[in-house]
Amino acid sequence: MICCIYRWKVDGREINTESDPNYSLVEGNLLINNPHVINHGGVYQCIATNTFGTVVSREAKVQFAFLQNFSKKSRNMVSVREGQAVVLLCGPPPHYGEIKYSWVFNGQRSFLQQDARRFISQRTGNLYIAKVEASDAGNYTCAVRNMMTNATVLSSPTPVVVRRDVVMGEYEPKIEVQFPDTLHVSKGSSVKLECFALGNPVPSISWRRADGNPLPGKIKINHSSGVLEIPYFRPEDAGVYECVAENSRGRNIARGQLIFHNVEHLHWVQTLKDAHMAIDANLQWECKAIGKPRPIYRWLKNGQPLTAEGRIHAEAGRLTISRISLLDSGMYQCVADNEHGAVYASAELKVVASPPDFTRRPVKKSTVIQRGGEVVLECRPHASPRATISWWRGGELLKDSKRQTIMEDGTLRIANISKSDEGRYICVARNHFGTSSSSGTLVVKEPTKIVVPPLSLDATVGQSLVLPCQVSSDTSLSPIFKWFFNGKAIDFSRQEHFEMIGLGFAGDLMVRNIQLKHSGKYVCMVHTEVDTVSAAADLIVRGPPSAPEGLVVTDITDTTVQLSWGSGPDNHSPVTMYMVQARTPFSIGWQTVRTVPDSVPGQMMHATVTDLNPWVDYEFRVVAINSVGVGEPSTPSKQIRTKAAVPKVAPVNVSGGGGARGELVIIWEPVPEEQQSGEDFGYVVAFRPLGSSTWIQTVLASPDASRYIYRNDSIAPLSQFEVKVGVYNILGEGQFSQVVRVFSAEEEPSKAPSRVWGHAVSASEIEVYWEPILPGSSTEKIIAYEVLFWEEGFQQSEADRVRVINTTALLSGLKSSTVYLISVRAQNSAGLGPCSPAFNITTKKPPPSQPPGNIEWNLTNSKVFLNWEHVKAMENESEVTGYKVVYRQNWHGRTTVLETSKTSVELQIPSGEDYLIEIKALTKGGDGTSSGHIRIPKMSSLNSKGCLCPVSMKIFCFMIFFIFSMFIL
């Protein structure tokens, strides 16, 4: 590490830190102890010196904030009439640094508050009172505060006396405080404009821009409009600003222009770099700085101004020294100055003197070249001054000839190389300080040639092919093959379509599953140690055509449109025909449409589309076809709507029948929206009694209508009518459907079902039976029966209903031991007939609520023996007639049911599986409560026992089972 010596100057005078106790150096930094505003202010500069030379720092100006005291001299009394204006002068003492002005009235602790009548200028410190009032009489003291030192000084008080003998009359505003006519403001700074007027009455202050534009939203207006502040000044804030003072006597205007001042700080765009140069070389340095105003340049050497004379020439930021010597070594500085400051750029010039040296850049040890080629042998030793170069081979000095040339920089060039040029070449370098040499060997090889180059080919999408590339080369060389596609190297690890095949002197390219994107130029490049050769071929890939472009729809009618389009790329196979497709909100995807001509030839790029539906939104697209296949469709056209027309499609599947007595019901299948052909679509329904010549018509305005009911009590049941349904829209009526025959409604059944009877199946179910109404007994066709049932004591209107299509019904969910009244009536398409006479049936008593108890089981091989206690029914329960045993394998097996009149049963159960068993009592009132699931565990070829006991018996039963199990084990 090289040590530096630091010195400091102030105002050009060198500082002696040893003799002046106020100054000291700390690691090159200057420390000022107990600085004094007069003794230590000034311009400071650091000078640093080491073995390479001397440089100086930029200048630093030091100023100290201070605030002196006011003069103690008394101030004169100010006499003013009431209603008059007054200005009290502050006259601040000498100071440096930002200060703030305030005024104290009659020695109060708080400062005088500004308002529309009183204003304190922060530029002059003066106090302005627009209109004096009697209460303004008193002593006024100016207070000045240094914002950097926080020191405050007070002036002598100024007495103000208000004369009341004469009152000042009203007068127009007079602007006493105003901003400059022209003010230059730099970017990003904050500017404050002061404006205050004297007058009676007290004037109001407002601000505006002279060009009429609104004031920027960021503007702040303070002190009752007396100060306008524009923070973060920008170019758009520039312009003429006006202060308007106004009272009832008149108005006054002050204006000033704010000019955007774009200060560009001085900075380098090109600086100096250290230079290590040989004796007698020429040095040129250039530095360039940007700033406003434009800077001027000066040069220093070792901290002292550089004098331009003789070999040294300085012009602006460019320094030239010709034929440099050792005395020119040192530290140089370029200084750029303008009125805003200076910037320094430093660099070292080191002048070198040395004999030739090949240590870092010797002649290449071995150079391999192809026969017939050209070789360049470089000789670039480090030498100062520059060395003289000569070349030797086999003791013979080489001279310029037809094939070999020694260039100015010492490089040896040999053209049209032959085997005889092989050998050892020596470069010898000399200067004033010595001689040195370096040598290398030249080896000549046979050139590489591509003997089987790739050929230009045509291919179809999906095919695979091989582009050959085979070479002949010097047998000692190993050729490296590379393939390029359209100028970019093929990365075989990422390109799934490409594979290089072959070994040694072959590097063929396999292209699999060719796509359109594979069209282009392919280059086979072969590298060896001595040369590079290449061969190129073009591959044309033929594929289906690309999408047609610029599809336009014109000449729109109700059923046709005119299409025109432009052709896309044919992908090397001419388009043979075009196919037009259309899509509507009602179609499933795109459908091929009819055109004129039927088949659009490839050279025709327009067609008329026919057979369209009127008043339907359509999109169209065009598909091109060539000999390879069908291409991608064009971008869909803009959606268009065909023009409206009279409907051409009549309703289909017209039929009818049914309904209530006196009704003719007519139904049809609505016409789809895409066939309605226009707005305000509706139906015309026409009908007439069979044999009549007069049609009765009605109009239905709804396009979704599918049913019409004509009511007339005079219509006999099952009368025949001729019916047809037509259509219309806003443009007129369309066609009617074919005439069909429709029967009017039937008559409700006139008879009730006969021989209605039933019986109670259980406590909750009753089965009801009746004789059907025979077809020959009426003209009606019975479609169902309705069974009504209700509890005794209730009204028939409260009955529950069950609808069935046969002549039996099972009523379930009933209450036990309850009397129910039951009635049945028939139904046809016209409605319900009369009810049969009601009869009553009582449901059975409920089954026992007590489940079978004390269940025991005994498993022997594959047989289970079950025993349980008889269930005794209570008085209000049905007697037990037997038991139902339900069992299944595990939880998901097939269920088997066994009924018995005993309290025991023997079950055949395959071994090796778990079984679940439950037992219920059988009664006329239904199944009793289940015993719950009994699990018979899987125990192959073993005997076991178990029980399902009441809670109090569980422990006892478990102990019996445990002891028995221990015994058999």
Summary of the structure (lengths in Angstrom):
residues: 969
radius of gyration: 58.9
end to end distance: 97.7
largest distance: 148.1
contacts: 2935
relative contact order: 0.04
helix: 4%
strand: 49%
